[in-house]
Amino acid sequence: MIQLPPAKAYIFDMDGTLTDNMHFHHEAWMKFIALKKLGIDAATFERDYHKGTLIEVMARFFPHLTTKEELREVGNEKEALYRNTYGHLLQPLKGLHPFLDALRRKNIPLGLATMGDQNNLEMTLKQLKITSYFHSTTGGDQVEKGKPHPEIFLRAAEKIGVDPKDCLAFEDTQSGIKAAQAAGMQVVGVATQFSEKKLLALG
């Protein structure tokens, strides 16, 4: 196993970190935008809409919806579209199972901190056959503020009972890396979306 900084717990992002699936999410977003006739192109979506929690994204799409319940309901439509279309295609990153096995032998508790909702979380862990590895999981529906805010990493560390500064985070996105750093964690970058050079530049 690679040499990692000392830590009392490891906190993993899910999408793009445990499985290379961000292109599936992007395609699901584009299908959702077309179905809802929102008239937003991919570049505009990534620049202006795709940040924060699912409720925050939906509030930008549908400013006339004023309650979290309404926003969550329409957000669930997108997530169901993603699961039903692409869920069966998810595969673990190469080497993931041996890596998690090695951590288990070291008795290091593992947490999950993903902006995905509980349904996506459970489906992904089951599809990858890794549910039993995690001490606890924290989904985007359990926090008020999405990455790059540190709330989800702070919550994940709290569930394990380890000080955030004693946790090592695994992330693949700029917002995720910033969130983990803001929580006081060191971060291992996973190069599914960015190059090694870009990840190192992000810290």
N, C-alpha and C positions, 0 to 999 in steps of 0.2 A: 504494500500500500504506500502511496505517496506520503511524504512527511508533511504533516499539517501542524499549524500552530497549536499549542496546548489549549484545551477548552474543556469545560465541564459538561457541555451539551452542544449539540449541533442542530441548527434550525434551517430547514430546507424550504425554499420556494418550490412550487410544483410545476406549473406550465413553463416549458422551456428549460427547466432545470432537471427534473426527473425524466421527462420525455420531451422529444423534439416535436412539439405540436403547435407552435405559435402560428404556423401557416394555416392550420385547420381553423384556429380561432379567427384569423383574418378573413378567411373565406366565409365563415359563418356570419361574421359581422356584415360583409358585403351582401350576402343573401338576405339578411334581416333588413338592411337599409333598402334593398330593392323591394322586398315584400311590403314594407311600410311606406314605400314611395316617398322617401325622405329627400332624394335628389342630392345626396352628398357623395363626392368622389372619395377614392381611397386616401389620397394625399391630405384632403381637408379633414377627413375623419381622424387620421393619425395625428395631425397637427393640433386640431381644435377640440376634439371630442373624446379621444381614447386616453383618458387619465382618471385615476381615482377608483372609487368603488363602482359597482354596477349601477347603483342608484344614482350616483353622481353623473355617470355617463348618460343614463336615461333622462335625467333632468335637463341635460343639454339638448337631447333629441326632442323631448316633449315638455316644453316649459309650461304648457297648460295643465299638466298633471301636478297636483299640489300636495299629495300625500305620499308618504313612503310606501304605503300599501299599493297604491296605484302604480308607482314607479317599479316596485319589486315585481308586480304581476307582469308588466310588459317586459321587464328584464328577464323574467323566467322564460318567456317565449324565445328569446335569443339563445339562452343557455340550453333549453330543450332542443332547439334546432341544431346546436353544436353537438350535443350528446348523441342525438338520434342519427346524425349524418356521419360523424367522424369518430365517435367513441370506440367503436370496434377496431379502429385502425391504430390506436395508440400502442406504442412499443416502448419499453424502458430504454434509456440511453445505454449504449454499450458499456459493459462493466458495472452497471448499477447494482445488480444483485450481489456480486462478489464484494463490492465496496460496502454495502449495507451489512453483509454478513460479517465483515471484518470489524465494523463498528460495534455490532452486537456482541462479538467476542470480547471486546474491550469494555463492555457494559457502559457505553456512553449513551445517555438518553437522547432520543431524536424527536424533534418537533417539526411541525409543518406550518408554514405561514404563507397562504395563498390568497389572492384576491378572488379566486373562484368560489362559488357558493357551495353549500354542503352537498348538493346533488352531484355537482361536478367533482368535488373532492372525493366522495365515496366511490363514484364510478371510476375515476382515474386510478386510485389506489387498488381497487379490485382488478381492473384491467391489467395493471402492471404487476399484480400479485405481490404487493409490498405492504398491505394494510398492517400486518402484524409487527412491522419494524418500528412503528411510531408510538411514542409515549402519549402524545396528544396532537390534535390538529386544530388549526385556527383558520377559518374561512373568511372571505370578504364580507359575508353577511353578519359577522360577529363584531365588526368594527364600524365606527362612524366615518373615519377618514382613511382614504386609500394611500398606497405608496405614491410619492416618496415620504409621506408622513410615517413616523416610526411606530405608530400605534399597534400595528399587527405583529411586529417583532417583539415589542414590549409585552403584548398579551401572550404570545407564544412562550416567551421566557418565563413569565409568571406562572403559566400552567405547569411547566416542568419544575418550577421552584428553584431556578438558577438565576443569579444576577446577570442581566444582559451583557455586561462587560466580560463575563466568563463564557459567553456563547460564541460559536463560530457559525456564520451564516453562509449559505450557498445560494447564489442568485445569478440570473442571466441578463437582467435589464438594468438600464441606468436608474430608473425610478426605484427599483428594488434594492440596488446597491446603496443608493442614497438613504433609503429608509433604514436599512440594517446599520449603516454607519451612524445615522442619527440616533439609533437606539443604543449606540456604544459598542457595537459588535465589529470584529474583524470579518472580512468577507472573502470568500473564494468565488471567483468569477467562473461561470460555466459558458463555454464558447459555442452556444447554439445559434446566437444571433449576431454577436460582436466578435471581432478578432481578438486574439490574445493581447495585441498592442492596445486596442481600444479599452479592453477590460482593465489592463494595468494602469492606463491613463485615468480611469475612473476610480482607481484606488482599491 
